[in-house]
């Protein structure tokens, strides 16, 4: 090692403090804006719909119509034995009270009674100026319940109530998610480091990244008009904590090993960053590339997630490669107390369980590879058990009042759907279009709606249930019938149908883009074509198996009645982009061992024993972080959290531990084709001598 220059000690002391000062300044600025992100989150229907679909165009046109922001409710009354005269008097009294308390839009409320005489509903539309939907719905419910009638069930439903209940759910997500994520990550770090202090450092540092990311996204909203939904914000938080903690685990593990070789923490950290830097940067680049591929999606919720998630990953990488090293260097060796690594001491490398696993895998590579593929393939068979597309009434884990009301109305009024199909046509053609809509097969009746901006709205009530096959057929007939009048067909059922169709289209475009982007980045890091192909194929198989496990769990075990159409695509992006991290750590270490002269078998054993522990810890942390999503009250979040968490665990403990080492042992040095980093690639049948295959570094 070259002797240090006279200015080296001063530089070593100054650089960490300068980096910490820089991030303190960033945190100070971020603190002003991070909290404002919640105020600009948007969860309107168009934020989740396909950008180019007819139903999205209808939703945008409706936003410009008079009364577009009104809260449309259904006051619903039920008595199992049949409504009485006293019940009807109470309905009139309560409807009058609502009319007096609020500015109602449109015609006077008119009760509609079901044919069986047991259910009655009163449609009301409350003007925007009376407050936010969630406040209005809460107050209307309180107003009705203040005048109870014995034996008469009084509830509030309709699209306004559904939106209000959804907004209440979204409002609870942000705080719950952050607190739960911090608690889970803290617990896993304590178990990993077995230190009363060390776990605090990466947790605080990743918190800095989360605050900076929220401020940066808020700035993007203000500067570029970026639309950010609660889902995007929630996933960004999980990504930052999961990926950021993974980077910290890898760096700290290598830093601890380097402290045994260097007297000064500064030198040890430099060596650690040189050792893991390429893998960490490539890992982050694959996640960012995968997320940015979502910009090619037509589904607004998927496309909007791309830049938001990418910002989170970039900032997680930035703090973990600058702030974390600076803090660790200043704290010195004592940060690892009570297991302080002394210079010249021996690590546990070579005596751990992963060395024995490596010996077993490389001694029987054919058997291990066959068993691993059989296990993963068997799990993938569960794909055939995945439920159909998730319907609006099934989007909540716990069914709110508005959803149960809508379901009961469908039973009470079987002759017509309680969920209308919305048709908008140029006002000049409205009269003709309404007669066309009324004459369309599957339409029970129509009602005129609002007009504005040169468009007129027509509500068509189908005979089929919402989101049913027959209902979708009616939507397609309406689109064909109203096309000559330049009509557009939307509404909730049309939105669901368009979302499913667009999600299928997005998968065909985005998945190949993600695969190509990840493959190219891996090829650049590993300087090979075979190894990246092997890693990418392994991740695709893992994704299929994870979704297969979901098929075995969602319906039969958890009682979930459908999957969100965007789940396959988003789970693919996250599992391939995030899961390939562990393949990068493993294969990059294999390449380093091969450069040191080890053959294929020796490289696999050394890489497993040096990275197996940290990959296992990182996998548990990442899986635990995504499992936090499963605690949220939205089915989409539950399903995505479970699929990604299960996929990460499968990748960590099956693919990286058994399948990949077995495959690389069989392929030999050809895994680095067209390069040849070293070693003769021979696969020896005998077990290595104890200690003969200690890693060259770390």
C-alpha positions as CSV (number, residue, x, y, z in Angstrom):
1,X,0.0,0.0,0.0
2,X,1.3,3.4,-0.9
3,X,2.2,5.7,2.1
4,X,-0.4,8.2,3.0
5,X,0.3,11.8,2.0
6,X,0.5,14.4,4.8
7,X,-2.9,15.8,3.9
8,X,-4.5,12.3,4.0
9,X,-5.5,12.3,7.7
10,X,-7.1,15.7,7.4
11,X,-9.0,14.7,4.3
12,X,-10.2,11.5,6.0
13,X,-11.5,13.4,8.9
14,X,-13.1,16.2,6.8
15,X,-14.9,14.1,4.1
16,X,-17.3,12.2,6.4
17,X,-18.2,15.4,8.2
18,X,-18.8,17.2,4.9
19,X,-21.1,14.4,3.7
20,X,-23.1,14.5,6.9
21,X,-23.4,18.3,6.7
22,X,-24.6,18.0,3.2
23,X,-27.3,15.5,4.1
24,X,-28.3,17.6,7.1
25,X,-28.9,20.5,4.7
26,X,-30.8,18.3,2.4
27,X,-32.9,17.0,5.3
28,X,-33.6,20.5,6.4
29,X,-34.9,21.5,3.0
30,X,-36.8,18.2,2.7
31,X,-38.6,18.7,6.0
32,X,-40.3,21.7,4.6
33,X,-41.8,20.0,1.6
34,X,-42.0,16.2,2.5
35,X,-45.1,16.7,4.7
36,X,-46.9,18.5,1.8
37,X,-46.9,15.5,-0.4
38,X,-50.0,14.1,1.3
39,X,-51.9,17.2,0.4
40,X,-51.3,16.8,-3.3
41,X,-52.0,13.0,-3.6
42,X,-54.8,12.3,-6.0
43,X,-57.0,9.3,-6.1
44,X,-59.6,10.2,-8.7
45,X,-60.8,7.5,-11.0
46,X,-58.8,8.9,-14.0
47,X,-55.6,8.4,-11.9
48,X,-56.0,4.6,-12.1
49,X,-57.6,4.2,-15.5
50,X,-56.1,3.5,-19.0
51,X,-54.9,6.8,-20.5
52,X,-56.5,6.2,-23.9
53,X,-59.7,4.2,-23.1
54,X,-63.2,5.4,-23.8
55,X,-64.1,5.2,-20.1
56,X,-61.3,7.5,-19.2
57,X,-62.4,10.0,-21.8
58,X,-65.9,9.9,-20.4
59,X,-64.6,10.5,-16.9
60,X,-62.6,13.5,-18.1
61,X,-65.6,15.0,-19.9
62,X,-67.7,14.5,-16.8
63,X,-65.2,16.6,-14.8
64,X,-66.1,19.6,-16.9
65,X,-69.9,19.2,-16.6
66,X,-72.1,21.2,-14.1
67,X,-72.4,19.3,-10.8
68,X,-69.5,17.1,-11.7
69,X,-68.1,17.3,-8.2
70,X,-71.4,16.7,-6.5
71,X,-71.7,13.8,-4.1
72,X,-74.3,11.3,-5.5
73,X,-75.9,9.2,-2.8
74,X,-78.6,6.6,-2.4
75,X,-80.6,6.7,0.9
76,X,-81.6,3.1,1.3
77,X,-84.3,1.7,3.7
78,X,-85.0,-2.0,4.3
79,X,-87.5,-3.9,6.4
80,X,-87.5,-7.7,6.0
81,X,-91.3,-8.0,6.6
82,X,-92.1,-5.2,4.2
83,X,-92.1,-1.4,4.4
84,X,-95.0,0.1,6.5
85,X,-96.8,3.4,6.3
86,X,-94.8,4.6,9.3
87,X,-91.6,3.7,7.4
88,X,-92.6,5.7,4.3
89,X,-93.5,8.6,6.5
90,X,-90.0,8.4,8.1
91,X,-88.5,8.3,4.6
92,X,-90.3,11.5,3.6
93,X,-89.3,13.2,6.9
94,X,-85.6,12.2,6.5
95,X,-85.5,13.1,2.8
96,X,-86.9,16.6,3.7
97,X,-84.2,16.9,6.4
98,X,-81.4,16.2,3.9
99,X,-83.0,18.6,1.4
100,X,-83.1,21.3,4.1
101,X,-79.5,20.7,5.3
102,X,-77.8,20.5,1.9
103,X,-77.9,22.2,-1.5
104,X,-79.3,19.4,-3.7
105,X,-78.5,19.2,-7.5
106,X,-81.1,18.3,-10.0
107,X,-84.7,17.3,-9.6
108,X,-86.4,16.9,-6.2
109,X,-85.6,13.5,-4.5
110,X,-88.1,10.8,-5.5
111,X,-88.4,7.4,-3.7
112,X,-88.2,4.2,-5.7
113,X,-89.6,1.1,-4.2
114,X,-88.5,-2.5,-5.0
115,X,-91.1,-4.9,-6.4
116,X,-91.1,-7.0,-3.2
117,X,-92.0,-3.9,-1.1
118,X,-89.2,-4.5,1.3
119,X,-86.5,-2.0,0.0
120,X,-86.8,1.6,-0.9
121,X,-84.1,4.0,-2.2
122,X,-83.9,7.7,-2.6
123,X,-81.3,9.2,-5.0
124,X,-79.9,12.5,-3.9
125,X,-77.1,14.6,-5.3
126,X,-75.4,17.1,-2.9
127,X,-73.6,20.1,-4.4
128,X,-69.8,20.4,-4.2
129,X,-69.9,23.4,-1.9
130,X,-71.3,21.4,1.0
131,X,-67.9,19.8,1.7
132,X,-65.6,16.9,0.9
133,X,-67.4,13.6,0.0
134,X,-66.2,11.8,3.1
135,X,-67.4,14.7,5.4
136,X,-70.7,14.9,3.6
137,X,-71.4,11.1,3.8
138,X,-70.4,11.0,7.5
139,X,-72.8,13.9,8.3
140,X,-75.6,12.4,6.2
141,X,-75.3,9.1,8.0
142,X,-75.4,10.9,11.3
143,X,-78.4,12.9,10.3
144,X,-80.4,9.8,9.3
145,X,-79.4,7.8,12.3
146,X,-80.4,10.6,14.6
147,X,-84.1,9.7,13.6
148,X,-84.1,5.9,14.0
149,X,-87.2,3.8,13.3
150,X,-87.5,0.5,15.1
151,X,-86.9,-2.4,12.8
152,X,-86.1,-0.2,9.8
153,X,-82.5,-0.5,8.4
154,X,-81.3,2.9,7.3
155,X,-78.1,3.0,5.2
156,X,-76.3,5.3,2.7
157,X,-74.8,4.0,-0.6
158,X,-74.2,5.1,-4.1
159,X,-71.1,6.2,-5.9
160,X,-70.5,9.1,-3.6
161,X,-70.5,6.9,-0.5
162,X,-68.2,4.4,-2.2
163,X,-65.7,7.2,-3.0
164,X,-66.0,8.5,0.6
165,X,-65.3,5.1,2.1
166,X,-62.4,4.7,-0.2
167,X,-61.0,8.1,0.7
168,X,-61.2,7.1,4.4
169,X,-59.2,4.0,3.7
170,X,-56.6,5.9,1.7
171,X,-56.3,8.5,4.4
172,X,-55.3,5.8,7.0
173,X,-52.7,4.2,4.7
174,X,-49.8,6.7,4.9
175,X,-49.3,6.9,8.6
176,X,-50.0,3.2,9.2
177,X,-47.6,2.1,6.4
178,X,-44.7,4.2,7.7
179,X,-45.0,3.2,11.3
180,X,-45.5,-0.5,10.5
181,X,-42.6,-0.5,8.0
182,X,-40.2,1.2,10.5
183,X,-41.2,-1.3,13.2
184,X,-40.7,-4.4,10.9
185,X,-37.3,-3.1,9.5
186,X,-36.1,-2.3,13.0
187,X,-37.0,-5.7,14.4
188,X,-35.3,-7.5,11.5
189,X,-32.2,-5.4,11.8
190,X,-31.9,-6.1,15.5
191,X,-32.2,-9.8,14.8
192,X,-29.6,-9.5,12.0
193,X,-26.9,-7.5,13.7
194,X,-27.5,-8.7,17.3
195,X,-26.3,-5.2,18.4
196,X,-28.1,-2.7,20.6
197,X,-26.9,0.2,18.5
198,X,-25.9,-0.8,14.9
199,X,-29.4,-1.3,13.7
200,X,-30.3,2.3,14.4
201,X,-27.7,3.6,11.8
202,X,-29.2,2.1,8.6
203,X,-32.8,2.8,9.8
204,X,-32.1,6.5,10.4
205,X,-30.2,6.8,7.1
206,X,-33.0,5.2,5.2
207,X,-35.4,7.6,6.9
208,X,-33.4,10.4,5.5
209,X,-33.8,8.9,2.0
210,X,-37.6,8.6,2.5
211,X,-38.0,12.2,3.6
212,X,-35.8,13.5,0.7
213,X,-37.8,11.3,-1.7
214,X,-41.2,12.7,-0.5
215,X,-39.9,16.2,-0.9
216,X,-38.5,15.4,-4.4
217,X,-41.8,13.9,-5.6
218,X,-43.7,16.9,-4.2
219,X,-41.3,19.1,-6.2
220,X,-42.1,17.0,-9.3
221,X,-45.8,17.5,-8.7
222,X,-45.4,21.3,-8.5
223,X,-42.9,21.6,-11.4
224,X,-44.3,19.1,-13.9
225,X,-47.8,18.5,-12.9
226,X,-47.0,14.8,-12.1
227,X,-50.0,13.0,-10.7
228,X,-49.2,10.9,-7.6
229,X,-51.7,8.5,-6.1
230,X,-51.8,7.0,-2.6
231,X,-50.8,3.7,-4.1
232,X,-47.7,5.2,-5.8
233,X,-46.7,7.0,-2.5
234,X,-47.1,3.8,-0.5
235,X,-45.1,1.6,-2.8
236,X,-42.4,4.3,-2.9
237,X,-42.1,4.1,0.9
238,X,-41.8,0.3,0.8
239,X,-39.3,0.4,-2.0
240,X,-37.0,2.9,-0.2
241,X,-37.0,1.0,3.1
242,X,-36.7,-2.4,1.4
243,X,-34.1,-1.7,-1.2
244,X,-32.2,0.9,0.9
245,X,-31.9,-1.6,3.8
246,X,-30.7,-4.2,1.4
247,X,-27.9,-1.9,0.2
248,X,-27.0,-1.2,3.8
249,X,-26.8,-4.8,4.7
250,X,-24.5,-5.6,1.8
251,X,-22.2,-2.6,2.5
252,X,-22.0,-3.2,6.3
253,X,-21.3,-6.9,5.8
254,X,-18.3,-6.1,3.5
255,X,-17.2,-3.2,5.7
256,X,-17.1,-5.5,8.8
257,X,-14.9,-8.0,6.9
258,X,-12.6,-5.2,5.6
259,X,-12.1,-3.9,9.2
260,X,-10.3,-7.2,9.9
261,X,-7.8,-6.3,7.1
262,X,-7.3,-2.6,7.7
263,X,-6.3,-0.6,10.8
264,X,-8.3,2.5,9.8
265,X,-12.1,2.5,9.3
266,X,-11.6,5.0,6.5
267,X,-9.5,2.5,4.5
268,X,-11.8,-0.3,5.3
269,X,-14.8,1.6,4.0
270,X,-12.9,2.5,0.8
271,X,-12.2,-1.1,0.2
272,X,-15.8,-2.1,1.0
273,X,-17.2,0.5,-1.4
274,X,-14.8,-0.7,-4.1
275,X,-15.8,-4.3,-3.5
276,X,-19.6,-3.9,-3.4
277,X,-20.0,-0.7,-5.4
278,X,-20.4,-2.2,-8.9
279,X,-23.0,-4.7,-7.6
280,X,-25.0,-2.1,-5.6
281,X,-25.0,0.4,-8.4
282,X,-26.0,-2.2,-11.0
283,X,-28.7,-3.4,-8.6
284,X,-30.1,0.1,-8.2
285,X,-29.9,0.6,-12.0
286,X,-31.9,-2.5,-12.7
287,X,-34.7,-1.4,-10.3
288,X,-34.7,2.1,-11.8
289,X,-34.7,0.8,-15.4
290,X,-37.5,-1.6,-14.6
291,X,-39.6,1.1,-13.0
292,X,-39.0,3.5,-15.9
293,X,-40.2,0.8,-18.3
294,X,-43.6,1.4,-16.7
295,X,-43.7,4.7,-18.6
296,X,-44.6,2.6,-21.7
297,X,-47.8,1.4,-19.9
298,X,-51.1,2.9,-20.9
299,X,-52.6,2.3,-17.4
300,X,-52.3,5.5,-15.5
301,X,-51.7,3.9,-12.1
302,X,-48.8,1.8,-13.5
303,X,-47.3,4.6,-15.6
304,X,-47.4,7.0,-12.7
305,X,-45.6,4.6,-10.4
306,X,-42.5,4.5,-12.6
307,X,-40.9,7.9,-12.0
308,X,-42.1,8.0,-8.3
309,X,-40.5,4.7,-7.5
310,X,-37.3,5.5,-9.5
311,X,-36.8,8.7,-7.5
312,X,-37.1,6.7,-4.3
313,X,-34.5,4.1,-5.4
314,X,-32.0,6.8,-6.6
315,X,-32.2,8.6,-3.2
316,X,-31.9,5.3,-1.3
317,X,-28.8,4.5,-3.3
318,X,-27.4,8.0,-2.7
319,X,-27.7,8.0,1.1
320,X,-26.5,4.4,1.4
321,X,-23.3,5.1,-0.6
322,X,-22.5,8.5,1.0
323,X,-24.3,9.2,4.3
324,X,-24.1,5.7,5.6
325,X,-20.4,5.2,5.0
326,X,-19.7,8.6,6.5
327,X,-21.6,7.8,9.7
328,X,-20.0,4.4,10.0
329,X,-16.5,5.7,9.5
330,X,-16.9,8.4,12.2
331,X,-18.4,5.9,14.7
332,X,-15.5,3.5,14.1
333,X,-15.4,-0.2,15.1
334,X,-17.4,0.4,18.3
335,X,-20.6,0.6,16.2
336,X,-20.4,-3.2,16.0
337,X,-20.4,-3.7,19.8
338,X,-20.5,-6.3,21.3
339,X,-19.2,-8.2,18.3
340,X,-16.4,-5.8,17.4
341,X,-14.2,-6.9,14.4
342,X,-10.5,-6.5,15.4
343,X,-7.7,-6.0,12.8
344,X,-6.2,-9.4,12.0
345,X,-9.0,-11.4,13.5
346,X,-10.6,-14.2,11.5
347,X,-14.1,-14.0,10.2
348,X,-16.6,-16.9,10.4
349,X,-16.2,-17.3,6.6
350,X,-15.4,-21.0,5.8
351,X,-17.1,-22.4,8.9
352,X,-20.7,-21.4,8.2
353,X,-23.8,-23.2,7.0
354,X,-23.5,-21.7,3.5
355,X,-20.1,-23.4,3.0
356,X,-21.7,-26.7,3.7
357,X,-24.7,-25.9,1.5
358,X,-22.2,-24.9,-1.3
359,X,-20.4,-28.2,-0.9
360,X,-23.6,-30.2,-1.1
361,X,-25.0,-28.3,-4.1
362,X,-21.8,-28.4,-6.2
363,X,-21.2,-32.1,-5.3
364,X,-24.7,-33.1,-6.7
365,X,-25.5,-30.3,-9.2
366,X,-27.7,-32.3,-11.5
367,X,-29.9,-33.6,-8.6
368,X,-30.1,-30.2,-6.9
369,X,-31.0,-28.4,-10.2
370,X,-33.6,-30.9,-11.1
371,X,-35.2,-30.8,-7.6
372,X,-35.1,-27.0,-7.5
373,X,-36.8,-26.7,-11.0
374,X,-39.4,-29.3,-10.0
375,X,-40.3,-27.4,-6.8
376,X,-40.5,-24.0,-8.5
377,X,-42.4,-25.5,-11.5
378,X,-44.9,-27.2,-9.1
379,X,-45.6,-23.9,-7.4
380,X,-46.1,-22.3,-10.8
381,X,-49.0,-24.7,-11.5
382,X,-51.0,-22.6,-9.0
383,X,-51.3,-20.0,-11.8
384,X,-54.3,-22.0,-13.0
385,X,-56.1,-21.3,-9.7
386,X,-55.8,-17.5,-9.8
387,X,-59.3,-15.9,-9.4
388,X,-60.7,-13.6,-12.1
389,X,-60.5,-9.8,-12.2
390,X,-61.2,-7.9,-9.0
391,X,-64.6,-6.2,-9.0
392,X,-65.3,-2.8,-7.4
393,X,-67.3,-4.3,-4.5
394,X,-64.4,-6.7,-3.6
395,X,-61.6,-4.1,-3.5
396,X,-61.7,-3.6,0.3
397,X,-60.5,-6.2,2.8
398,X,-63.4,-5.3,5.2
399,X,-66.6,-4.5,3.4
400,X,-67.7,-0.9,4.1
401,X,-71.4,0.1,4.3
402,X,-71.5,1.5,0.8
403,X,-70.4,-1.7,-0.8
404,X,-72.9,-3.9,1.1
405,X,-75.6,-1.4,0.2
406,X,-74.8,-1.6,-3.5
407,X,-74.8,-5.4,-3.3
408,X,-78.2,-5.5,-1.6
409,X,-79.7,-3.0,-4.1
410,X,-78.7,-5.4,-6.9
411,X,-80.7,-8.1,-5.3
412,X,-83.6,-5.8,-4.5
413,X,-83.8,-4.4,-8.0
414,X,-82.9,-7.4,-10.2
415,X,-84.7,-5.9,-13.2
416,X,-82.1,-3.2,-13.6
417,X,-78.6,-2.6,-12.4
418,X,-78.0,-0.1,-9.7
419,X,-74.8,0.9,-11.5
420,X,-75.6,2.8,-14.7
421,X,-73.5,2.8,-17.8
422,X,-72.6,6.3,-18.8
423,X,-72.9,7.5,-22.4
424,X,-71.7,10.9,-23.4
425,X,-72.5,12.4,-26.9
426,X,-72.2,15.8,-28.5
427,X,-75.2,17.8,-27.3
428,X,-76.4,18.3,-30.9
429,X,-76.9,14.6,-31.3
430,X,-78.2,13.8,-27.8
431,X,-81.9,13.3,-28.7
432,X,-81.1,10.7,-31.4
433,X,-78.4,9.1,-29.3
434,X,-80.9,8.6,-26.4
435,X,-83.3,6.7,-28.6
436,X,-80.5,4.6,-29.9
437,X,-79.3,3.8,-26.4
438,X,-82.8,2.9,-25.2
439,X,-83.2,0.5,-28.2
440,X,-79.9,-1.3,-27.5
441,X,-80.3,-4.9,-26.4
442,X,-79.5,-5.3,-22.7
443,X,-80.7,-1.8,-21.7
444,X,-83.6,-1.7,-19.3
445,X,-84.1,2.1,-19.3
446,X,-82.4,5.4,-19.7
447,X,-82.3,8.7,-17.9
448,X,-81.0,12.1,-19.1
449,X,-78.1,13.6,-17.3
450,X,-76.0,16.7,-17.2
451,X,-74.9,18.7,-20.1
452,X,-71.8,20.9,-20.4
453,X,-68.8,21.7,-22.6
454,X,-70.7,20.6,-25.7
455,X,-71.5,17.2,-24.3
456,X,-74.6,15.6,-22.9
457,X,-74.6,12.6,-20.5
458,X,-77.1,9.7,-20.8
459,X,-77.4,7.1,-18.0
460,X,-78.2,3.6,-19.4
461,X,-79.4,1.1,-16.8
462,X,-78.5,-2.5,-18.0
463,X,-80.4,-5.6,-17.2
464,X,-77.2,-7.5,-16.3
465,X,-75.3,-7.3,-13.1
466,X,-72.3,-4.8,-13.0
467,X,-69.0,-6.2,-14.3
468,X,-70.7,-9.4,-15.5
469,X,-70.0,-11.0,-18.9
470,X,-73.5,-10.0,-20.0
471,X,-72.9,-6.5,-18.7
472,X,-69.6,-6.2,-20.7
473,X,-71.5,-7.4,-23.8
474,X,-74.0,-4.6,-23.3
475,X,-71.2,-2.0,-23.1
476,X,-69.7,-3.3,-26.4
477,X,-73.1,-3.0,-28.1
478,X,-73.6,0.5,-26.8
479,X,-70.2,1.6,-28.1
480,X,-71.0,0.2,-31.5
481,X,-74.5,1.7,-31.6
482,X,-73.5,5.2,-30.5
483,X,-70.3,5.4,-32.6
484,X,-72.1,7.1,-35.5
485,X,-73.2,9.8,-33.1
486,X,-69.6,10.2,-31.8
487,X,-70.7,8.7,-28.5
488,X,-68.3,7.5,-25.8
489,X,-69.3,4.8,-23.2
490,X,-68.0,4.8,-19.7
491,X,-69.0,4.3,-16.1
492,X,-67.6,2.0,-13.4
493,X,-68.3,-1.3,-15.3
494,X,-66.7,0.1,-18.5
495,X,-63.7,1.3,-16.5
496,X,-63.1,-2.1,-15.1
497,X,-63.4,-3.7,-18.5
498,X,-61.1,-1.2,-20.1
499,X,-58.6,-1.6,-17.2
500,X,-58.4,-5.3,-17.7
501,X,-58.0,-5.0,-21.5
502,X,-55.3,-2.4,-21.1
503,X,-53.4,-4.4,-18.4
504,X,-53.2,-7.3,-20.8
505,X,-51.8,-5.0,-23.5
506,X,-49.3,-3.4,-21.1
507,X,-48.0,-6.8,-20.1
508,X,-47.1,-7.6,-23.7
509,X,-45.2,-4.3,-24.0
510,X,-43.6,-3.6,-20.6
511,X,-42.5,-7.1,-19.6
512,X,-40.2,-7.6,-22.7
513,X,-38.8,-4.1,-22.0
514,X,-38.0,-4.9,-18.4
515,X,-36.4,-8.2,-19.4
516,X,-34.2,-6.5,-22.1
517,X,-33.2,-3.6,-19.7
518,X,-32.2,-6.0,-16.9
519,X,-30.3,-8.3,-19.3
520,X,-28.3,-5.5,-20.8
521,X,-27.3,-4.1,-17.3
522,X,-26.3,-7.5,-16.1
523,X,-24.3,-8.1,-19.2
524,X,-22.4,-4.9,-18.6
525,X,-21.7,-5.8,-15.0
526,X,-20.8,-9.4,-15.5
527,X,-19.2,-9.0,-19.0
528,X,-21.0,-12.1,-20.1
529,X,-24.1,-13.1,-22.1
530,X,-24.8,-16.5,-20.5
531,X,-24.8,-15.4,-16.8
532,X,-27.3,-12.6,-17.4
533,X,-29.5,-14.9,-19.4
534,X,-29.4,-17.4,-16.5
535,X,-30.2,-14.8,-13.9
536,X,-33.1,-13.3,-16.0
537,X,-34.6,-16.7,-16.7
538,X,-34.4,-17.6,-13.0
539,X,-36.3,-14.4,-12.1
540,X,-39.1,-15.1,-14.6
541,X,-39.5,-18.6,-13.2
542,X,-39.6,-17.2,-9.7
543,X,-42.3,-14.7,-10.7
544,X,-44.4,-17.5,-12.1
545,X,-44.0,-19.5,-8.9
546,X,-44.8,-16.5,-6.7
547,X,-48.0,-15.9,-8.6
548,X,-48.8,-19.6,-8.5
549,X,-48.5,-19.5,-4.7
550,X,-50.9,-16.5,-4.8
551,X,-53.4,-18.7,-6.8
552,X,-53.2,-21.3,-4.0
553,X,-53.7,-18.7,-1.2
554,X,-55.9,-15.9,-2.4
555,X,-59.3,-17.6,-2.9
556,X,-59.1,-20.9,-0.9
557,X,-57.2,-19.5,2.1
558,X,-57.8,-15.8,2.3
559,X,-61.2,-15.6,0.7
560,X,-60.2,-12.9,-1.8
561,X,-62.6,-12.9,-4.8
562,X,-60.3,-11.6,-7.6
563,X,-57.0,-10.1,-8.5
564,X,-56.4,-6.6,-9.6
565,X,-55.6,-6.5,-13.4
566,X,-52.4,-4.6,-12.7
567,X,-51.0,-7.2,-10.3
568,X,-49.2,-9.5,-12.8
569,X,-47.3,-6.6,-14.4
570,X,-46.4,-4.7,-11.2
571,X,-45.3,-7.9,-9.4
572,X,-43.2,-8.8,-12.4
573,X,-41.4,-5.5,-12.4
574,X,-40.7,-5.6,-8.7
575,X,-39.7,-9.2,-8.5
576,X,-37.4,-9.1,-11.5
577,X,-35.9,-5.7,-10.8
578,X,-35.6,-6.2,-7.0
579,X,-35.0,-10.0,-6.9
580,X,-32.2,-9.8,-9.5
581,X,-30.3,-7.8,-6.8
582,X,-29.4,-11.1,-5.0
583,X,-28.4,-12.7,-8.3
584,X,-26.1,-9.7,-8.9
585,X,-24.5,-10.0,-5.5
586,X,-24.0,-13.7,-5.9
587,X,-22.8,-13.7,-9.5
588,X,-20.6,-10.7,-9.1
589,X,-18.8,-12.5,-6.2
590,X,-18.5,-15.6,-8.3
591,X,-16.8,-13.6,-11.0
592,X,-14.4,-12.1,-8.5
593,X,-13.5,-15.6,-7.3
594,X,-13.0,-16.8,-10.8
595,X,-10.7,-13.8,-11.5
596,X,-8.7,-15.1,-8.5
597,X,-8.2,-18.4,-10.2
598,X,-11.1,-20.5,-8.6
599,X,-12.9,-23.0,-10.9
600,X,-16.6,-23.1,-11.3
601,X,-17.2,-25.2,-8.3
602,X,-14.8,-23.2,-6.1
603,X,-16.4,-20.0,-7.2
604,X,-19.9,-21.2,-6.3
605,X,-18.9,-22.4,-2.9
606,X,-16.9,-19.3,-2.0
607,X,-19.6,-16.9,-3.3
608,X,-22.2,-18.8,-1.4
609,X,-20.4,-18.7,1.9
610,X,-19.4,-15.1,1.6
611,X,-22.7,-13.7,0.4
612,X,-25.2,-16.3,1.6
613,X,-25.7,-14.8,5.0
614,X,-26.1,-11.2,3.9
615,X,-28.4,-12.3,1.0
616,X,-30.6,-14.2,3.5
617,X,-30.7,-11.2,5.8
618,X,-31.5,-8.9,2.9
619,X,-34.2,-11.2,1.6
620,X,-35.9,-11.4,4.9
621,X,-35.8,-7.6,5.3
622,X,-37.2,-7.0,1.8
623,X,-39.9,-9.7,2.2
624,X,-40.8,-8.3,5.6
625,X,-41.1,-4.8,4.2
626,X,-43.4,-5.8,1.4
627,X,-45.4,-7.9,3.8
628,X,-46.4,-4.6,5.5
629,X,-48.5,-4.0,2.4
630,X,-50.5,-7.1,3.3
631,X,-51.6,-5.3,6.5
632,X,-53.4,-2.5,4.6
633,X,-57.2,-2.6,4.0
634,X,-57.0,-2.8,0.2
635,X,-57.1,-6.2,-1.6
636,X,-54.7,-4.9,-4.3
637,X,-52.1,-4.0,-1.7
638,X,-52.6,-7.3,0.2
639,X,-52.1,-9.3,-3.0
640,X,-49.1,-7.4,-4.2
641,X,-47.4,-7.5,-0.8
642,X,-47.9,-11.3,-0.5
643,X,-46.8,-12.1,-4.1
644,X,-43.6,-10.0,-3.9
645,X,-42.7,-11.1,-0.4
646,X,-43.2,-14.8,-1.3
647,X,-41.3,-14.3,-4.5
648,X,-38.4,-12.7,-2.6
649,X,-38.2,-15.5,-0.1
650,X,-38.4,-18.1,-2.9
651,X,-35.6,-16.4,-4.7
652,X,-33.5,-16.0,-1.6
653,X,-33.7,-19.5,-0.2
654,X,-34.3,-21.7,-3.3
655,X,-33.1,-19.9,-6.5
656,X,-30.0,-18.1,-5.1
657,X,-29.0,-20.9,-2.6
658,X,-29.6,-24.0,-4.7
659,X,-30.7,-23.4,-8.3
660,X,-28.2,-20.9,-9.5
661,X,-25.1,-22.4,-7.9
662,X,-26.0,-25.8,-9.3
663,X,-26.6,-24.4,-12.8
664,X,-23.3,-22.4,-12.8
665,X,-21.4,-25.5,-11.6
666,X,-22.8,-27.5,-14.5
667,X,-22.2,-24.9,-17.1
668,X,-18.6,-24.3,-15.8
669,X,-16.5,-21.4,-17.2
670,X,-18.9,-21.2,-20.2
671,X,-21.2,-19.2,-17.9
672,X,-18.8,-16.2,-18.5
673,X,-18.9,-16.5,-22.3
674,X,-17.8,-14.7,-24.3
675,X,-15.4,-13.6,-21.6
676,X,-13.2,-15.9,-19.5
677,X,-12.5,-14.4,-16.1
678,X,-10.4,-17.4,-14.9
679,X,-10.4,-20.9,-13.8
680,X,-10.5,-24.1,-15.8
681,X,-14.2,-24.6,-15.3
682,X,-13.8,-28.2,-14.3
683,X,-16.4,-29.8,-12.1
684,X,-14.6,-32.0,-9.7
685,X,-16.6,-34.9,-8.1
686,X,-14.7,-34.9,-4.8
687,X,-15.4,-32.6,-2.0
688,X,-12.9,-29.8,-1.4
689,X,-10.5,-29.9,1.5
690,X,-11.7,-27.8,4.5
691,X,-10.5,-24.3,4.2
692,X,-9.1,-24.8,0.7
693,X,-11.7,-22.6,-1.0
694,X,-11.7,-19.5,1.3
695,X,-12.8,-16.4,-0.6
696,X,-10.1,-14.2,-2.0
697,X,-11.6,-11.1,-0.4
698,X,-14.3,-10.3,2.1
